[in-house]
Amino acid sequence: MAKKRSCRRTETEDKIHDKAVKMRKMTDEQLVNYVNNRVEKAENDGFNRGKCFGGGKSISDFVKELSELRGIGAATVSKIKAYAEEMGYMEGNV
């Protein structure tokens, strides 16, 4: 595929190109810091988004509601509860 001439790039393509050039010119330390900051920001955004859209319900509420559904037995609910406790999603004695 032939190289696209810069005069034929769209605005979006120009912005992407400028970001790519800036990233290529970064030193190793700058690049690592940039990536770490982006990861931290993404984690914070995801955590905050989860708090906003969670509706105030917790994992323990979910497990309680599961136990009331028809077709899901006590054994399945206990396995889900045990897994959630093991992985740290919820505390024991719920």
Phi, psi and omega in degrees: 000135182284153179291137180277133181290142184296333180287345181257003180284146176281173179299317180297317179295324177295318179297316179298317179299315180297318178297317181296320179295316179299319181292321180294331182275354181288149173284170180302315182297316179297319181294316179297316178298319179299312181295317179298319178296321179294320179295315180298317179296319180295320178295317179296317179297318179294320178296313181294321178295321178295323178292321182291317186264002182292336180073010178080000180269149182248177178296322180295324175296320179298315181295320178298317179294324177299320183293341180270350181282145175283141177094350176248113186280170182296326180294317180295316180298319181293325177295317179296317180297316180297319179295317180297321178291318181297320183275356176087014179284332179212158179278159177289174178064043179255000000 
